[in-house]
Amino acid sequence: MQSTVKEAYQLVRKESLPPIWNMRTEDRLNKQSARLTKEREALGDAVIILREDVVFDTPVLRGLMRVRNHGVIDTATGQPLAVCVEGGLADAAREWLSGKGEKPANIQALTPAEIAGAYNPALRKREMAACHVLDASNARAVEWKLFMTAYKGVTDFVTKYWWPRPAFHVTRWCAKKGITPNQVTSVSAVCVLLCLWLFANGFFWIGMLFAWAMTFLDTVDGKLARVTLTSSPLGNVFDHGIDLVHPPFWYYAWGVGLAASATPLPEGWFEALMWLMFGGYIIGRLLEGYFMRRYGMHMFVWRRFDSRFRLFIARRNPNMVLMQLSLFVARPDWGLYAIVGWTVLSVFIQCIQIAQAEAVRTSGGKITSWLDAA
């Protein structure tokens, strides 16, 4: 039995499929289809036929919609998973997907990576697109693969190495309970405000608990939006707006709170440190924006060095490690000194990156991502 899904797909039905991220595979396809409006409009008379027991990475569906008389096969087993065919081949293609017939001679079979490519510029990583054949025994493993697919490849070391496992379980719990990404972001926004008050009043240890909770939830909300296909322009602005604005104000509040601690700043140092910190933060962000506008990609995906530098650049999470370490040695003032010094040095490195990119362009070279060229 087949049914139309959003007027773009036909399904080869399977029975007793477990939900993935609290969704049926058909519901997931509905959401994916709704996000591929341009590709659907270009289909014309072509027919997309999919196996219901396969979870598709969205780039695979996008790539499939752009070809005619092609099929996607499982990389390991060679079994057919989906096809895009002209109407006359639909019945034969459906028999092939159902396991009742041979591959029609007019259909070219490709792997998911061949049809979708491997570089994902939105998530700044090179990762082979995949399709996952689903059954009752591997639902958790498929959810993990989708979760890691939703993870940015180029980010800070806290997000990249510390948070994946715990964030997976919390994200899974949120999906099961119907908690939305914006609700998670709202809780993280409350943590931001609590941190400001706690830091400014010298309650650094308690403040750091809420700060770590905020950074963790900042990982969860984005992954929850991607794995449940519920991201929205408003949610994106809400999440990234908070991320962009709050860090320097945390450092400012930390500096204010030092006056009530056993390690106050020397007289006159607070204003100078704040000028350096705010100035460095704003300039660093402007340099990233300049690189993006001039070269059409993120600064940190150009070369391997740039991606590694992004792990430690003076952003909120690496800076929080400096703050935490300063508390361990009972010198919170050192934390502020370290943040300001690392911010200034990071901006200097960014200026060198841009100068090097300009030198490449001036000499006739092309600025391309090492991830795309790998």
C-alpha positions as CSV (number, residue, x, y, z in Angstrom):
1,M,0.0,0.0,0.0
2,Q,1.3,3.4,-0.9
3,S,0.1,6.9,0.2
4,T,1.0,10.4,-0.9
5,V,3.1,12.4,1.6
6,K,2.8,16.1,1.2
7,E,2.2,15.5,-2.6
8,A,5.9,14.8,-3.0
9,Y,6.4,11.2,-1.9
10,Q,4.9,7.8,-2.1
11,L,5.7,5.3,0.6
12,V,6.4,1.6,0.5
13,R,4.8,0.7,3.8
14,K,6.3,-1.3,6.6
15,E,4.7,-2.4,9.8
16,S,5.6,-2.1,13.5
17,L,8.2,0.6,13.2
18,P,9.5,2.3,16.4
19,P,9.3,6.1,16.7
20,I,12.4,8.1,16.1
21,W,12.8,11.2,18.3
22,N,9.1,10.7,19.3
23,M,8.0,10.8,15.6
24,R,6.8,8.2,13.1
25,T,9.0,8.0,10.0
26,E,6.1,9.3,7.9
27,D,5.7,12.3,10.2
28,R,9.4,13.0,9.9
29,L,9.2,12.8,6.1
30,N,6.3,15.3,6.2
31,K,8.5,17.8,8.0
32,Q,11.4,17.2,5.7
33,S,9.3,17.6,2.7
34,A,7.8,20.9,4.0
35,R,11.4,22.2,4.2
36,L,12.2,21.3,0.6
37,T,9.8,23.6,-1.2
38,K,12.0,24.6,-4.1
39,E,13.0,21.0,-4.8
40,R,9.4,19.8,-4.7
41,E,8.3,22.5,-7.1
42,A,11.0,21.4,-9.6
43,L,9.9,17.8,-9.5
44,G,7.4,18.2,-12.3
45,D,6.0,14.8,-13.3
46,A,8.7,12.8,-11.5
47,V,7.7,10.5,-8.6
48,I,9.6,10.1,-5.4
49,I,9.1,6.6,-3.8
50,L,10.6,5.9,-0.4
51,R,10.7,3.0,2.0
52,E,8.9,3.8,5.2
53,D,11.4,1.9,7.3
54,V,14.3,4.2,6.3
55,V,15.3,7.3,8.1
56,F,16.8,9.7,5.6
57,D,19.2,12.6,6.1
58,T,17.6,15.6,4.6
59,P,20.5,16.2,2.1
60,V,19.8,12.8,0.7
61,L,16.2,13.7,-0.1
62,R,17.3,17.1,-1.5
63,G,19.8,15.4,-3.8
64,L,17.3,12.8,-4.8
65,M,14.8,15.4,-5.8
66,R,17.3,17.0,-8.2
67,V,17.8,13.9,-10.4
68,R,15.6,11.7,-12.5
69,N,15.6,7.9,-12.7
70,H,18.1,7.5,-9.9
71,G,17.8,5.3,-6.8
72,V,19.5,5.4,-3.4
73,I,21.0,2.2,-2.2
74,D,22.3,1.2,1.2
75,T,26.1,1.6,1.3
76,A,26.7,-1.7,3.1
77,T,24.1,-4.0,1.7
78,G,23.3,-2.5,-1.7
79,Q,19.5,-2.8,-1.0
80,P,17.3,-0.1,-2.5
81,L,16.0,2.6,-0.2
82,A,14.4,5.3,-2.4
83,V,14.0,6.4,-6.0
84,C,13.1,9.4,-8.1
85,V,11.7,8.3,-11.4
86,E,9.6,9.5,-14.3
87,G,6.0,8.3,-14.1
88,G,6.4,5.4,-16.5
89,L,9.0,3.7,-14.3
90,A,7.1,4.1,-11.0
91,D,5.5,0.6,-10.9
92,A,8.8,-1.2,-11.6
93,A,10.7,1.0,-9.1
94,R,8.1,0.3,-6.5
95,E,8.5,-3.5,-7.0
96,W,12.3,-3.1,-6.7
97,L,11.9,-1.2,-3.4
98,S,9.5,-3.8,-2.1
99,G,11.9,-6.6,-2.8
100,K,9.6,-8.2,-5.3
101,G,11.6,-7.3,-8.5
102,E,14.9,-6.5,-10.0
103,K,16.3,-3.0,-10.5
104,P,14.9,-1.5,-13.7
105,A,17.6,-1.0,-16.3
106,N,16.8,2.7,-16.7
107,I,17.5,3.5,-13.0
108,Q,21.0,4.4,-11.9
109,A,21.8,3.4,-8.3
110,L,23.8,5.7,-6.1
111,T,24.9,5.7,-2.4
112,P,23.7,8.4,-0.1
113,A,27.1,10.1,-0.1
114,E,27.2,10.1,-4.0
115,I,23.8,11.7,-4.3
116,A,24.1,14.2,-1.4
117,G,27.8,14.9,-1.0
118,A,29.7,15.1,2.2
119,Y,30.3,18.7,3.2
120,N,27.6,20.5,5.3
121,P,28.4,24.2,5.3
122,A,25.5,25.0,7.7
123,L,27.0,22.7,10.4
124,R,30.6,23.3,9.4
125,K,31.7,19.8,9.0
126,R,32.5,17.0,6.5
127,E,30.2,14.1,7.1
128,M,28.9,11.5,4.7
129,A,25.2,11.8,4.3
130,A,23.4,8.6,5.3
131,C,20.2,6.6,5.3
132,H,19.3,4.4,8.3
133,V,17.2,1.2,7.9
134,L,15.1,1.1,11.0
135,D,13.8,-1.8,13.1
136,A,12.9,-2.4,16.7
137,S,16.4,-3.3,17.6
138,N,18.3,-0.3,16.4
139,A,16.0,2.7,17.2
140,R,18.3,4.1,19.9
141,A,21.4,3.7,17.7
142,V,19.6,5.6,14.8
143,E,18.6,8.4,17.2
144,W,22.3,8.7,18.3
145,K,23.4,8.9,14.7
146,L,20.8,11.6,13.9
147,F,21.9,13.5,17.0
148,M,25.5,13.5,16.0
149,T,24.6,14.5,12.5
150,A,22.9,17.5,14.0
151,Y,26.1,18.5,15.8
152,K,28.3,21.2,14.5
153,G,31.7,20.0,13.4
154,V,33.6,23.2,14.1
155,T,32.8,24.6,17.5
156,D,34.4,25.0,21.0
157,F,36.0,22.1,22.8
158,V,33.3,22.1,25.6
159,T,30.5,21.7,23.2
160,K,32.4,19.3,21.0
161,Y,33.9,16.9,23.6
162,W,32.1,17.4,26.9
163,W,28.4,17.7,26.1
164,P,27.4,15.2,23.4
165,R,26.6,12.2,25.6
166,P,24.6,14.0,28.4
167,A,23.0,16.3,25.8
168,F,21.8,13.3,23.9
169,H,19.9,11.9,26.8
170,V,18.4,15.2,27.9
171,T,17.4,16.0,24.3
172,R,15.8,12.6,24.0
173,W,13.9,13.2,27.2
174,C,12.7,16.6,26.0
175,A,11.5,15.1,22.7
176,K,9.6,12.4,24.5
177,K,7.9,14.9,26.8
178,G,7.0,17.2,24.0
179,I,9.2,20.0,25.3
180,T,10.0,22.5,22.5
181,P,13.4,24.1,21.7
182,N,12.1,27.5,22.5
183,Q,11.0,26.3,26.0
184,V,14.6,25.1,26.5
185,T,16.0,28.4,25.3
186,S,13.7,30.2,27.7
187,V,15.1,28.3,30.7
188,S,18.6,29.1,29.5
189,A,17.6,32.8,29.3
190,V,16.6,32.7,32.9
191,C,19.9,31.1,33.8
192,V,21.7,34.0,32.0
193,L,19.9,36.6,34.1
194,L,20.5,34.6,37.3
195,C,24.2,34.5,36.5
196,L,24.3,38.2,36.0
197,W,22.9,38.9,39.5
198,L,25.0,36.2,41.2
199,F,28.3,37.2,39.6
200,A,27.7,40.9,40.3
201,N,27.1,40.1,43.9
202,G,30.2,37.9,44.3
203,F,28.4,34.6,44.4
204,F,30.7,33.1,41.9
205,W,30.4,29.4,42.7
206,I,26.6,29.4,42.6
207,G,26.7,31.6,39.5
208,M,29.0,29.1,37.7
209,L,26.5,26.3,38.3
210,F,23.8,28.3,36.5
211,A,26.4,29.3,33.8
212,W,27.2,25.7,33.1
213,A,23.5,24.8,33.1
214,M,23.0,27.6,30.5
215,T,25.8,26.5,28.2
216,F,24.5,22.9,28.4
217,L,20.9,23.9,27.6
218,D,22.3,26.0,24.7
219,T,23.6,22.8,23.3
220,V,20.3,20.9,23.9
221,D,17.9,23.5,22.3
222,G,19.7,23.5,19.0
223,K,20.0,19.8,18.8
224,L,16.4,19.3,19.8
225,A,15.3,21.7,17.0
226,R,17.3,19.8,14.4
227,V,16.5,16.2,15.4
228,T,12.8,17.0,15.7
229,L,12.8,19.2,12.6
230,T,11.2,22.1,14.6
231,S,13.7,24.8,14.0
232,S,12.2,28.2,13.0
233,P,13.5,31.6,12.1
234,L,12.1,33.1,15.3
235,G,13.7,30.3,17.4
236,N,17.0,30.8,15.7
237,V,17.0,34.5,16.4
238,F,15.9,33.9,20.0
239,D,18.7,31.3,20.6
240,H,21.5,33.0,18.7
241,G,20.5,36.5,19.9
242,I,21.0,35.4,23.5
243,D,24.3,33.7,22.6
244,L,25.6,36.8,20.9
245,V,24.7,39.4,23.5
246,H,25.2,37.9,27.0
247,P,28.9,36.8,27.3
248,P,30.5,40.2,27.8
249,F,27.9,41.2,30.3
250,W,28.7,38.1,32.3
251,Y,32.4,39.2,32.4
252,Y,31.3,42.7,33.4
253,A,29.2,41.3,36.2
254,W,32.2,39.1,37.3
255,G,34.3,42.2,37.5
256,V,31.7,44.0,39.5
257,G,31.5,41.1,41.9
258,L,35.2,41.1,42.5
259,A,34.8,44.2,44.7
260,A,32.9,42.1,47.2
261,S,35.5,39.3,47.1
262,A,38.8,38.7,48.8
263,T,40.6,39.6,45.6
264,P,39.3,43.0,44.4
265,L,40.8,44.6,41.3
266,P,43.4,47.4,41.9
267,E,42.0,50.9,41.8
268,G,41.3,52.0,38.2
269,W,41.8,48.6,36.6
270,F,38.1,47.8,36.2
271,E,37.4,50.4,33.6
272,A,40.5,49.6,31.6
273,L,39.8,45.9,31.6
274,M,36.2,46.5,30.5
275,W,37.3,48.6,27.6
276,L,39.6,45.9,26.4
277,M,37.1,43.1,27.0
278,F,34.1,44.8,25.3
279,G,36.2,46.2,22.5
280,G,37.9,42.9,21.9
281,Y,34.6,41.0,21.9
282,I,32.9,43.4,19.5
283,I,35.9,43.6,17.1
284,G,36.3,39.8,17.1
285,R,32.7,39.4,16.1
286,L,33.0,42.1,13.4
287,L,36.1,40.3,12.0
288,E,34.1,37.1,11.7
289,G,31.4,38.9,9.9
290,Y,33.8,40.6,7.6
291,F,35.4,37.3,6.7
292,M,32.0,35.7,6.0
293,R,30.9,38.6,3.8
294,R,34.2,38.8,1.8
295,Y,34.9,35.1,1.3
296,G,31.5,33.6,1.6
297,M,32.2,31.2,4.4
298,H,33.0,31.1,8.1
299,M,36.5,32.1,9.2
300,F,36.9,28.9,11.1
301,V,36.4,26.5,8.2
302,W,39.1,27.9,5.9
303,R,42.1,25.9,7.0
304,R,42.6,23.1,9.5
305,F,44.4,25.5,11.8
306,D,41.4,27.8,11.8
307,S,39.0,25.0,12.8
308,R,41.4,24.0,15.7
309,F,41.7,27.6,16.8
310,R,37.9,27.7,17.0
311,L,38.1,25.1,19.7
312,F,39.8,27.5,22.1
313,I,39.1,31.0,20.8
314,A,37.9,33.5,23.4
315,R,34.3,32.7,23.3
316,R,31.9,32.0,26.2
317,N,32.6,28.3,26.9
318,P,36.5,28.4,26.8
319,N,36.3,31.6,28.8
320,M,34.1,29.8,31.4
321,V,36.8,27.2,31.8
322,L,39.2,30.1,32.7
323,M,36.7,31.4,35.2
324,Q,36.2,28.0,36.7
325,L,39.9,27.4,37.1
326,S,40.3,30.7,38.8
327,L,37.7,29.7,41.4
328,F,39.6,26.4,42.0
329,V,42.7,28.4,43.1
330,A,40.6,31.0,45.0
331,R,41.6,33.8,42.6
332,P,38.6,34.9,40.7
333,D,40.4,38.1,39.6
334,W,42.8,35.9,37.7
335,G,39.8,34.6,35.7
336,L,39.0,38.1,34.5
337,Y,42.6,38.9,33.7
338,A,42.8,35.7,31.7
339,I,39.6,36.4,29.8
340,V,40.7,39.9,28.8
341,G,44.2,38.8,27.8
342,W,42.9,35.8,25.8
343,T,40.3,38.0,24.1
344,V,43.0,40.5,23.0
345,L,45.3,37.7,21.7
346,S,42.4,36.0,19.9
347,V,41.6,39.2,18.1
348,F,45.2,39.6,17.1
349,I,45.2,36.0,15.7
350,Q,42.0,36.8,13.8
351,C,43.6,39.8,12.2
352,I,46.5,37.6,11.0
353,Q,44.0,35.1,9.6
354,I,42.3,37.9,7.5
355,A,45.7,39.2,6.4
356,Q,46.7,35.7,5.2
357,A,43.4,35.4,3.4
358,E,44.0,38.7,1.7
359,A,47.4,37.6,0.7
360,V,46.0,34.4,-0.9
361,R,43.4,36.4,-2.8
362,T,45.9,39.0,-4.0
363,S,48.2,36.3,-5.4
364,G,45.3,34.9,-7.4
365,G,44.5,32.0,-5.0
366,K,41.0,30.9,-4.1
367,I,39.7,30.8,-0.5
368,T,38.0,27.4,-0.1
369,S,37.2,25.3,3.0
370,W,39.6,22.5,3.9
371,L,36.5,20.5,4.8
372,D,35.0,20.9,1.4
373,A,38.3,20.0,-0.4
374,A,39.1,17.0,1.9
